[in-house]
Structures are given as C-alpha cells and as structure tokens.
Amino acid sequence: MLDVRRLRLLRELARRGTIAAVAEALSFSPSAVSQQLGVLEREAGLPLLERTGRRVRLTPAGQNLVRHAEAVLERLEQADADLAEARGGLAGALRIGAFPTATRAIVPAALVALARRHPGLEPMVCETDPAAVAHALRAGDLDVALVHSYDFVPAEREPGLTTEPLYGEAMYLAEPAGGTPGARGADADRPCVGDLPQPPAAPDQGAVLRAHARSPWITATPGTLCHTMTTRACQAAGFTPRVRHQVDEFATVLALVAAGQGVAVVPQLGVAGPADPAVHLTRLVMQRRTGLAFRSGAGTHPAVAAFGAALRAAVPPDLAGSRAEA
C-alpha cells in the first residue's frame, strides 16, 4: 500500500525540482526526504526518479504516480471538508494568505463579518506575495489565499489548487503633476489621485507608456508579479523601463512619484485614499484580477467557504462590477 505522506513528497518534488527545495518547504532534512522517496520507490516496485546533476527528474512512472497523487490528495481534502461539515460549528485556526492592498482594503471587513458569524473560528492572516502562494498552500502553510494576475501576467494553472474569481481592478499610470525628466508628449491635464479617471473612448495604452520611455520608473521588487507586469507592459509598448526604485508598497510608490522620483503603474486599490495634487493618473486598458485560491477539494470546507462568502460581501461595489476570472 502506497503511503500518502510519501506521495505528497513526490508531488512536491515534481513541482520544486530538487530534494533540497522539498526539504526546506516541508521542514524535513534532505536526507529524510531522500530516504522516504527511496521507500516509495520500493513500494512502487520500479524507479520513480532519475538524478541529473543536482536536480531530480521523474521517470514516466513517477509522473504518472504524481497524477494519481493529485487525485488522492484532492479526495482527502474533500473528506476533511465533509468531516468538518458533520462536526458542525466552525472552530480552530484558518491560515489566510493575502497581499498588502487586499489586506488593507478588503480583508478587515471580511474578518469582522467572519467573527460575528463564526466566533469559534480563528483566522490568521499572513502577508504573502501571490507568487509564493502555490507552494505555501501545497505545503500546508496556508489554508486559503488571495492571489492576483494581470493582463500581461496571466495566472498559470497550478496542479492541486483551485482558484475562484473575486473582483477586477483598473490600472493607472501614476506620474508627478509637473512631469518627469525624459517624458515625451505627456498629457498635462490628467486628474489627481482620488479622482480615479475613466478611460477615454479609445485609450492608446502603448502611447501613454511610451511617453515615459526615457523617464525613471518605480517598480515592485524582482520576482513579484507586479514587477513582471510593469516590465512586460512597457516592453509591449516598445521599450524596457529604466528602473530607479524598487518598492512593493503602493503608498510608498505614490509618495516617490509625488516627489518627482519617477513614474509607476499602480492598481485601483493602490491609489485609494486622500487625493494628492502632486500625482496625476491616467487610466490604462489593462486590469488586475484577484481570486481566492485553496487546495483542490477544499472549496466545500465550511471554514474556506465561510471566508470566501465574507470576502465577497466585503468587496467594494466599484470593484464587484469588474469580476473576471483570476
């Protein structure tokens, strides 16, 4: 009989590529992971792994076993959900991953509603970049998480995970009210932060971005989806942004824009708040889409379902009308 815990290790190896990465993610020693995978091979009765340098590649039999492992782990999640439903009354920890703008603008109201309806539930929020969510969910570090994707950075399907759409956001180019060094053909009559300008009849996003081909740019840190989004959007407009500052928090990004330090692309929730006359916005065609992710099979778990319902009720009306697949 195959051991479910070893199947989970094999599944993680298929996603992460090295035994060291699996060991770090699941808090094992590399030798323990190797030992358990060796036992799994003996249980299977044929080779599951091929070593190529520091990496380990799955044999066809190993890849096929991973597909079965995904199905087994999904059924176990469904079984856990059924048991939780039968016990009645939500209680215990619910580990939630969320990115900063959603944590500030939407999650608090959802937590208030959740506490009112399910006082025994203990939600625990951990700020998590969407790029790290898949591994955290599969490793069991999170139970549910908010993730986002952009038009230029579409969400990739993650085996073993399910994502349900929540809302969409408009995207804006933020620039100093007085213009930036190197800007070409920038519109001097753009509204300020807080006005949230509507898109023109036929916005030319490429032209808006190309007007700042020579400007300094403010992006998120490399490795984040936000950084990739800005880079790809500019490249689609015909240039690579000249990055001066790398900052992940949008309030700080806007403060740098107001100080004349560069331009940036920011989402709707990132520009919410009091208007700053030193910042002008131009609405772009692209969107950011946010969804709720969890392990496949866990969608019917009462705690996950309750948090999802609370989140949807907390989405501001101006975002709820922009629903799209995350």
C-alpha positions in Angstrom: 0.0 0.0 0.0 1.4 3.4 -1.0 1.9 5.9 1.8 0.0 9.3 1.3 2.8 11.2 3.1 5.4 9.9 0.6 3.0 10.6 -2.3 2.9 14.2 -1.1 6.7 14.4 -1.1 6.8 13.1 -4.7 4.2 15.6 -5.7 6.3 18.4 -4.2 9.4 17.1 -5.9 7.6 17.3 -9.2 6.8 21.0 -8.6 10.1 22.1 -7.0 12.7 20.1 -8.8 15.2 19.5 -6.1 15.2 17.4 -2.9 16.7 20.4 -1.0 13.8 22.6 -2.0 11.3 20.0 -0.9 13.1 19.6 2.4 13.1 23.3 3.0 9.4 23.8 2.1 8.2 20.9 4.3 10.7 21.3 7.2 12.5 18.0 6.6 16.2 17.3 6.2 17.3 16.5 2.7 18.4 13.0 3.8 14.9 12.3 5.3 13.2 13.3 2.0 15.6 11.1 0.0 15.0 8.2 2.4 11.2 8.5 2.2 11.3 8.7 -1.6 13.5 5.6 -1.7 10.9 3.8 0.4 8.2 5.0 -2.0 10.2 3.5 -5.0 10.4 0.2 -3.2 6.7 0.3 -2.5 6.0 1.1 -6.2 8.4 -1.7 -7.3 10.1 0.4 -10.1 12.2 3.5 -10.5 10.4 6.8 -10.0 13.4 9.2 -10.1 16.3 10.0 -12.3 19.1 12.2 -11.0 20.6 14.8 -13.4 23.2 16.7 -11.6 21.7 18.5 -8.6 18.2 18.1 -9.9 15.9 15.1 -9.9 13.7 14.2 -12.8 10.7 12.0 -12.5 10.5 8.9 -14.7 7.3 8.3 -16.7 6.2 6.0 -13.9 6.9 8.8 -11.4 5.0 11.4 -13.4 2.0 9.0 -13.7 2.1 8.4 -9.9 2.1 12.2 -9.3 -1.2 12.4 -11.3 -2.7 9.8 -9.1 -1.3 11.6 -6.0 -3.1 14.8 -7.0 -6.4 12.9 -7.2 -5.8 11.1 -3.9 -4.9 14.4 -2.1 -7.9 16.1 -3.6 -10.2 13.4 -2.3 -8.6 13.7 1.2 -9.3 17.4 1.2 -13.0 16.6 0.3 -13.1 14.0 3.1 -11.8 16.6 5.6 -14.4 19.1 4.3 -17.2 16.5 4.8 -16.0 15.7 8.3 -15.8 19.4 9.2 -19.4 19.8 7.9 -20.6 16.9 10.0 -19.0 18.2 13.2 -20.9 21.5 12.8 -19.8 24.8 14.3 -16.6 26.3 12.9 -13.6 26.4 15.3 -9.9 26.4 15.1 -7.3 28.2 13.0 -7.8 29.3 9.4 -4.5 30.4 7.9 -5.0 33.1 5.3 -2.5 34.5 2.8 -3.2 38.0 1.4 -1.2 40.7 -0.5 -1.0 44.2 1.0 -3.7 46.2 -0.8 -6.3 43.5 -0.3 -5.2 43.1 3.3 -5.8 46.8 3.9 -8.9 47.4 1.8 -11.0 44.2 1.9 -9.8 41.6 4.4 -10.5 43.5 7.7 -14.2 43.9 6.9 -14.3 40.2 5.9 -12.8 39.3 9.3 -15.3 41.3 11.2 -18.2 39.5 9.4 -16.5 36.2 10.0 -16.0 36.8 13.7 -19.7 37.8 14.0 -21.0 34.6 12.3 -18.4 32.1 13.5 -16.8 33.3 16.8 -15.0 30.0 17.3 -13.0 30.3 14.1 -9.5 31.8 14.5 -8.4 33.5 11.2 -4.7 34.1 11.0 -3.6 36.4 8.2 -0.1 36.2 6.8 1.0 38.8 4.2 2.1 36.6 1.2 3.1 37.6 -2.3 0.9 35.7 -4.8 4.0 34.3 -6.5 4.6 32.3 -3.3 1.0 31.2 -2.6 1.0 27.9 -4.6 3.9 26.4 -2.6 2.5 27.6 0.7 -0.9 26.1 0.0 0.5 22.8 -1.1 2.9 22.6 1.8 0.0 23.2 4.2 1.4 26.5 5.5 -1.8 28.3 4.3 -5.4 27.1 4.0 -6.7 29.8 1.7 -5.1 32.8 0.0 -5.8 35.8 -2.2 -3.9 35.8 -5.5 -3.9 38.2 -8.4 -2.9 38.2 -12.1 -2.5 40.9 -14.7 -3.3 41.1 -18.4 0.4 40.8 -19.1 1.0 38.2 -16.4 -1.9 35.7 -16.7 -2.3 33.2 -13.9 -0.8 29.8 -14.6 -2.8 26.7 -13.7 -1.3 25.2 -10.5 -1.9 21.5 -10.2 -3.6 20.6 -6.9 -5.1 24.1 -6.5 -8.4 25.7 -7.3 -8.9 29.5 -7.8 -12.3 31.2 -7.8 -12.6 34.8 -9.1 -13.4 37.7 -6.7 -13.0 41.0 -8.5 -11.1 43.1 -11.1 -9.3 46.4 -10.7 -8.5 49.2 -13.1 -4.8 50.0 -13.6 -3.3 53.5 -13.7 -0.1 55.2 -14.8 1.0 57.5 -11.9 3.3 60.4 -12.7 4.3 63.7 -11.0 1.9 66.6 -11.6 4.8 68.6 -13.1 6.0 65.8 -15.4 9.2 63.7 -15.1 12.6 64.2 -16.7 12.6 62.5 -20.1 8.8 62.3 -20.5 7.7 62.8 -24.1 4.3 64.0 -25.0 2.8 63.6 -21.6 -0.8 64.8 -21.1 -0.7 67.8 -18.7 -4.4 67.7 -17.8 -4.6 64.4 -16.1 -6.6 64.2 -12.8 -5.1 63.7 -9.4 -5.1 60.7 -7.1 -8.6 60.1 -5.7 -10.4 61.3 -8.9 -9.9 57.8 -10.5 -10.2 58.9 -14.1 -12.3 57.0 -16.5 -10.7 55.6 -19.7 -11.1 57.6 -22.9 -13.2 56.1 -25.7 -10.2 54.5 -27.4 -7.3 54.7 -25.0 -3.9 54.1 -26.5 -2.1 52.4 -23.7 1.1 52.0 -25.7 1.3 55.7 -26.3 0.7 56.6 -22.7 3.5 54.3 -21.6 5.9 55.3 -24.4 5.5 58.9 -23.3 7.7 57.8 -20.4 10.2 55.7 -22.3 13.0 57.9 -21.0 11.6 58.5 -17.6 12.8 56.8 -14.4 10.5 54.1 -13.3 9.4 52.8 -9.9 8.5 49.1 -9.9 8.0 46.3 -7.3 10.9 44.1 -6.4 12.0 41.5 -8.9 10.3 38.1 -8.6 6.9 39.6 -7.9 4.0 39.6 -10.3 3.8 43.4 -10.0 7.3 43.8 -11.2 6.8 41.5 -14.1 3.6 43.3 -15.0 5.3 46.7 -15.3 8.2 45.3 -17.3 6.0 43.4 -19.8 3.6 46.3 -20.2 6.4 48.6 -21.1 8.0 46.1 -23.4 4.7 45.6 -25.2 4.8 49.4 -25.7 8.2 49.1 -27.3 10.8 49.9 -24.6 12.3 48.4 -21.4 11.7 50.6 -18.3 14.7 52.3 -16.7 14.1 51.3 -13.1 15.3 53.7 -10.4 13.4 52.5 -7.3 12.1 49.1 -6.4 9.3 49.3 -3.8 6.4 46.9 -3.0 4.1 49.1 -1.1 1.9 51.3 -3.3 1.5 54.1 -0.8 5.3 54.5 -0.8 5.4 54.2 -4.6 2.9 57.2 -4.8 5.0 59.2 -2.3 8.0 58.7 -4.6 6.0 59.7 -7.6 4.8 62.8 -5.8 8.5 63.6 -5.0 9.3 63.5 -8.7 11.3 60.3 -8.5 9.7 58.6 -11.4 6.5 57.1 -12.8 4.7 53.8 -11.9 1.8 51.6 -12.9 -0.5 51.0 -9.9 -3.8 49.2 -9.3 -7.1 50.8 -8.3 -6.8 49.7 -4.6 -3.2 51.1 -4.6 -4.4 54.7 -5.4 -7.4 54.6 -3.0 -7.2 57.3 -0.3 -7.0 61.1 0.0 -6.1 62.9 -3.2 -2.5 64.1 -3.7 -2.3 67.1 -6.0 1.3 66.2 -6.7 0.3 63.0 -8.5 -1.6 62.6 -11.8 -3.2 59.4 -13.0 -4.0 58.1 -16.4 -6.3 55.0 -16.6 -4.9 52.2 -18.7 -6.7 49.4 -20.6 -5.2 46.6 -18.6 -6.7 45.1 -15.4 -5.6 43.3 -12.3 -7.8 40.4 -11.3 -8.0 38.9 -7.8 -9.1 35.4 -6.9 -9.4 33.1 -3.9 -7.1 30.1 -4.0 -7.2 26.9 -2.0 -6.2 23.2 -2.3 -8.4 21.3 -4.8 -11.2 19.6 -2.9 -11.2 22.1 0.0 -13.7 24.5 -1.6 -16.6 22.9 0.3 -14.8 23.0 3.7 -17.0 25.1 5.9 -14.2 27.4 7.0 -12.9 28.1 3.5 -16.5 28.6 2.2 -17.3 31.0 5.1 -14.2 33.1 4.5 -15.0 33.2 0.7 -18.5 34.4 1.4 -17.3 37.0 3.8 -14.7 38.3 1.3 -17.3 38.6 -1.5 -19.6 40.6 0.8 -16.7 42.9 1.6 -15.7 43.7 -2.0 -16.4 47.4 -2.7 -19.2 48.0 -5.2 -16.9 49.7 -7.7 -14.7 46.5 -7.8 -17.5 44.0 -7.8 -18.7 45.2 -11.2 -15.4 44.2 -12.7 -15.5 40.5 -12.0 -13.4 38.3 -14.2 -11.6 35.0 -14.0 -8.4 35.3 -11.8 
